[in-house]
């Protein structure tokens, strides 16, 4: 496995965009959610690019795959939290459009990377 900076990975770049979009979205959440759903959603979104980056600098494909799986699982957790926020916050559903699109894109890329890593 060649060591290429995680910053060059499109999936990492898109996941950073996702974090920024999450912060923009959660700024619109009520203040009483600051230490509840807002904090959880932000932390979960940050976990995705963080695990991609950490995994990229691990020494074996097995370790890299482990961190990609953690990032993928964080994506599923984030998706669940977004669904909860859509049902509990009074924001219009179009407010979630960018987050939904980026999360879908990141999850597809992670799935593809994991498939190639374990099949190839």
Backbone as CSV, one residue per row, in Angstrom:
resi,resn,N_x,N_y,N_z,CA_x,CA_y,CA_z,C_x,C_y,C_z
1,UNK,0.859,-1.177,0.000,0.000,0.000,0.000,0.903,1.238,0.000
2,UNK,0.741,2.069,-0.998,1.563,3.272,-1.072,1.016,4.332,-0.121
3,UNK,1.934,5.109,0.419,1.533,6.167,1.345,1.330,7.443,0.530
4,UNK,0.079,7.785,0.358,-0.314,9.026,-0.285,-1.061,9.801,0.783
5,UNK,-0.882,11.081,0.827,-1.546,11.875,1.847,-3.057,11.680,1.804
6,UNK,-3.648,11.544,2.960,-5.105,11.417,3.048,-5.792,12.648,2.470
7,UNK,-5.091,13.779,2.458,-5.675,15.018,1.921,-5.956,14.924,0.424
8,UNK,-5.297,14.004,-0.248,-5.526,13.820,-1.683,-6.701,12.901,-1.967
9,UNK,-7.217,12.238,-0.953,-8.355,11.343,-1.149,-9.640,12.158,-1.318
10,UNK,-10.348,11.911,-2.406,-11.605,12.618,-2.669,-12.594,12.355,-1.541
11,UNK,-12.621,11.143,-1.021,-13.555,10.812,0.053,-13.264,11.643,1.302
12,UNK,-12.001,11.879,1.591,-11.655,12.720,2.742,-12.082,14.165,2.472
13,UNK,-11.811,14.660,1.258,-12.192,16.026,0.909,-13.702,16.234,1.014
14,UNK,-14.479,15.267,0.495,-15.940,15.373,0.567,-16.428,15.264,2.008
15,UNK,-15.761,14.444,2.801,-16.193,14.313,4.195,-15.900,15.595,4.983
16,UNK,-14.858,16.317,4.618,-14.605,17.633,5.223,-15.720,18.597,4.815
17,UNK,-16.111,18.567,3.542,-17.242,19.388,3.094,-18.505,19.035,3.876
18,UNK,-18.682,17.749,4.157,-19.835,17.292,4.938,-19.801,17.893,6.342
19,UNK,-18.653,17.895,6.976,-18.527,18.488,8.314,-18.916,19.962,8.278
20,UNK,-18.423,20.687,7.293,-18.756,22.111,7.170,-20.266,22.283,6.977
21,UNK,-20.861,21.450,6.133,-22.310,21.521,5.904,-23.089,21.189,7.178
22,UNK,-22.583,20.242,7.953,-23.222,19.880,9.224,-23.173,21.066,10.184
23,UNK,-22.047,21.730,10.265,-21.939,22.897,11.146,-22.904,23.997,10.709
24,UNK,-23.007,24.217,9.405,-23.942,25.235,8.905,-25.386,24.850,9.244
25,UNK,-25.720,23.589,9.065,-27.074,23.114,9.371,-27.387,23.239,10.854
26,UNK,-26.465,22.773,11.690,-26.743,22.742,13.130,-26.736,24.125,13.774
27,UNK,-26.184,25.118,13.098,-26.298,26.495,13.586,-27.762,26.928,13.630
28,UNK,-28.581,26.274,12.831,-29.998,26.598,12.752,-30.838,25.841,13.792
29,UNK,-30.222,24.899,14.490,-30.939,24.150,15.526,-31.189,25.059,16.731
30,UNK,-32.208,24.763,17.517,-32.478,25.567,18.715,-31.317,25.512,19.711
31,UNK,-31.131,26.578,20.454,-30.047,26.636,21.447,-30.162,25.528,22.495
32,UNK,-31.379,25.120,22.823,-31.524,24.073,23.838,-31.017,22.717,23.348
33,UNK,-30.664,22.604,22.084,-30.083,21.370,21.542,-28.561,21.435,21.461
34,UNK,-27.974,22.538,21.914,-26.533,22.731,21.790,-25.728,21.579,22.390
35,UNK,-26.168,21.050,23.518,-25.424,19.968,24.169,-26.083,18.616,23.942
36,UNK,-27.103,18.588,23.110,-27.797,17.348,22.786,-27.477,16.909,21.375
37,UNK,-28.492,16.937,20.542,-28.353,16.453,19.178,-27.299,17.226,18.378
38,UNK,-27.204,18.521,18.573,-26.210,19.323,17.846,-24.800,18.801,18.104
39,UNK,-24.469,18.604,19.360,-23.124,18.120,19.722,-22.873,16.726,19.167
40,UNK,-23.865,15.848,19.249,-23.703,14.478,18.749,-23.505,14.462,17.238
41,UNK,-24.319,15.231,16.530,-24.211,15.266,15.070,-22.846,15.810,14.644
42,UNK,-22.402,16.863,15.291,-21.099,17.438,14.934,-19.968,16.452,15.218
43,UNK,-19.995,15.830,16.382,-18.944,14.878,16.749,-18.916,13.693,15.779
44,UNK,-20.086,13.189,15.444,-20.159,12.048,14.535,-19.634,12.419,13.161
45,UNK,-19.986,13.615,12.671,-19.516,14.017,11.344,-17.998,14.163,11.322
46,UNK,-17.436,14.687,12.381,-15.980,14.851,12.475,-15.271,13.504,12.492
47,UNK,-15.923,12.499,13.022,-15.341,11.162,13.101,-15.047,10.567,11.722
48,UNK,-15.841,10.935,10.732,-15.670,10.341,9.400,-14.317,10.718,8.780
49,UNK,-14.016,12.012,8.558,-12.705,12.317,7.963,-11.537,11.990,8.898
50,UNK,-11.780,12.047,10.200,-10.712,11.728,11.156,-10.279,10.272,11.025
51,UNK,-11.237,9.368,10.895,-10.899,7.954,10.757,-10.308,7.631,9.393
52,UNK,-10.761,8.322,8.365,-10.155,8.141,7.042,-8.679,8.546,7.107
53,UNK,-8.405,9.693,7.727,-7.027,10.187,7.831,-6.163,9.248,8.665
54,UNK,-6.665,8.855,9.834,-5.871,7.973,10.688,-5.604,6.640,10.009
55,UNK,-6.629,6.089,9.382,-6.472,4.808,8.705,-5.477,4.863,7.560
56,UNK,-5.454,5.986,6.861,-4.547,6.112,5.716,-3.087,5.990,6.134
57,UNK,-2.766,6.400,7.336,-1.385,6.332,7.793,-1.076,5.101,8.636
58,UNK,-1.982,4.155,8.645,-1.685,2.872,9.280,-0.833,2.049,8.318
59,UNK,-0.118,1.074,8.845,0.890,0.384,8.045,0.381,-0.789,7.228
60,UNK,-0.797,-1.287,7.526,-1.282,-2.438,6.764,-2.655,-2.156,6.179
61,UNK,-2.969,-2.874,5.124,-4.286,-2.746,4.499,-5.377,-3.160,5.483
62,UNK,-5.079,-4.130,6.323,-6.060,-4.584,7.313,-6.411,-3.451,8.289
63,UNK,-5.395,-2.744,8.770,-5.643,-1.621,9.682,-6.375,-0.488,8.962
64,UNK,-5.961,-0.209,7.739,-6.622,0.827,6.947,-8.104,0.489,6.789
65,UNK,-8.374,-0.761,6.441,-9.756,-1.213,6.290,-10.554,-1.068,7.569
66,UNK,-9.913,-1.339,8.685,-10.596,-1.200,9.981,-11.054,0.238,10.202
67,UNK,-10.199,1.191,9.897,-10.561,2.597,10.088,-11.580,3.068,9.050
68,UNK,-11.512,2.529,7.842,-12.540,2.852,6.850,-13.900,2.314,7.296
69,UNK,-13.903,1.127,7.903,-15.165,0.566,8.432,-15.699,1.433,9.562
70,UNK,-14.817,1.949,10.405,-15.249,2.843,11.487,-15.847,4.116,10.891
71,UNK,-15.208,4.668,9.869,-15.731,5.868,9.199,-17.101,5.573,8.590
72,UNK,-17.239,4.398,7.979,-18.509,4.000,7.368,-19.594,3.857,8.436
73,UNK,-19.244,3.264,9.551,-20.195,3.114,10.657,-20.588,4.482,11.216
74,UNK,-19.642,5.398,11.286,-19.962,6.760,11.728,-20.921,7.423,10.750
75,UNK,-20.769,7.129,9.480,-21.693,7.648,8.477,-23.111,7.146,8.714
76,UNK,-23.240,5.865,9.066,-24.562,5.310,9.373,-25.134,5.951,10.633
77,UNK,-24.277,6.174,11.613,-24.708,6.846,12.842,-25.180,8.269,12.526
78,UNK,-24.419,8.971,11.686,-24.789,10.332,11.302,-26.120,10.337,10.549
79,UNK,-26.292,9.387,9.658,-27.545,9.290,8.914,-28.729,9.132,9.864
80,UNK,-28.567,8.314,10.872,-29.613,8.115,11.875,-29.898,9.409,12.629
81,UNK,-28.859,10.114,13.021,-29.031,11.375,13.745,-29.704,12.435,12.873
82,UNK,-29.401,12.435,11.586,-30.043,13.370,10.658,-31.531,13.039,10.550
83,UNK,-31.871,11.771,10.462,-33.278,11.362,10.405,-34.006,11.830,11.661
84,UNK,-33.379,11.651,12.810,-33.985,12.098,14.068,-34.187,13.609,14.051
85,UNK,-33.171,14.343,13.585,-33.297,15.800,13.570,-34.385,16.255,12.600
86,UNK,-34.536,15.561,11.480,-35.605,15.910,10.540,-36.979,15.741,11.183
87,UNK,-37.089,14.769,12.064,-38.373,14.491,12.711,-38.630,15.356,13.939
88,UNK,-37.564,15.903,14.523,-37.743,16.649,15.770,-37.502,18.149,15.654
89,UNK,-36.790,18.581,14.640,-36.518,20.010,14.456,-37.567,20.584,13.513
90,UNK,-37.777,21.847,13.618,-38.789,22.483,12.764,-38.158,23.156,11.549
91,UNK,-37.114,22.556,11.012,-36.478,23.087,9.808,-37.129,22.466,8.574
92,UNK,-37.190,23.207,7.481,-37.717,22.607,6.250,-36.766,21.512,5.757
93,UNK,-37.320,20.497,5.131,-36.489,19.379,4.675,-35.445,19.793,3.639
94,UNK,-35.684,20.869,2.904,-34.677,21.306,1.939,-33.431,21.874,2.622
95,UNK,-33.524,22.183,3.914,-32.352,22.639,4.667,-31.308,21.524,4.772
96,UNK,-31.759,20.292,4.594,-30.883,19.120,4.717,-30.313,18.663,3.378
97,UNK,-30.680,19.317,2.305,-30.330,18.848,0.963,-28.823,18.641,0.779
98,UNK,-28.017,19.625,1.142,-26.564,19.522,0.942,-25.977,18.412,1.816
99,UNK,-26.413,18.352,3.064,-25.931,17.306,3.978,-26.297,15.921,3.444
100,UNK,-27.538,15.758,3.017,-27.980,14.468,2.487,-27.158,14.049,1.276
101,UNK,-26.911,15.001,0.372,-26.159,14.700,-0.842,-24.713,14.320,-0.519
102,UNK,-24.075,15.087,0.343,-22.679,14.802,0.694,-22.546,13.499,1.469
103,UNK,-23.453,13.252,2.391,-23.392,12.005,3.161,-23.574,10.805,2.238
104,UNK,-24.516,10.885,1.311,-24.721,9.791,0.358,-23.453,9.557,-0.468
105,UNK,-22.845,10.634,-0.933,-21.632,10.526,-1.740,-20.476,9.902,-0.944
106,UNK,-20.284,10.358,0.283,-19.207,9.831,1.127,-19.443,8.346,1.420
107,UNK,-20.678,7.983,1.729,-20.976,6.581,2.043,-20.738,5.683,0.832
108,UNK,-21.099,6.157,-0.343,-20.862,5.371,-1.564,-19.357,5.184,-1.805
109,UNK,-18.597,6.250,-1.614,-17.148,6.156,-1.814,-16.509,5.204,-0.809
110,UNK,-16.915,5.316,0.454,-16.364,4.410,1.470,-16.715,2.967,1.155
111,UNK,-17.943,2.734,0.753,-18.365,1.382,0.395,-17.524,0.844,-0.758
112,UNK,-17.291,1.675,-1.751,-16.471,1.276,-2.895,-15.034,0.977,-2.470
113,UNK,-14.477,1.817,-1.622,-13.107,1.600,-1.151,-12.999,0.298,-0.368
114,UNK,-13.969,0.061,0.496,-13.957,-1.168,1.291,-14.110,-2.399,0.406
115,UNK,-14.965,-2.309,-0.580,-15.154,-3.441,-1.507,-13.866,-3.741,-2.249
116,UNK,-13.207,-2.691,-2.761,-11.937,-2.895,-3.480,-10.840,-3.430,-2.555
117,UNK,-10.807,-2.941,-1.340,-9.780,-3.347,-0.392,-9.899,-4.825,-0.033
118,UNK,-11.130,-5.292,0.109,-11.336,-6.675,0.536,-11.545,-7.656,-0.587
119,UNK,-11.806,-7.159,-1.795,-11.954,-8.045,-2.942,-10.641,-8.095,-3.725
120,UNK,-9.986,-6.931,-3.799,-8.772,-6.822,-4.604,-7.625,-7.251,-3.861
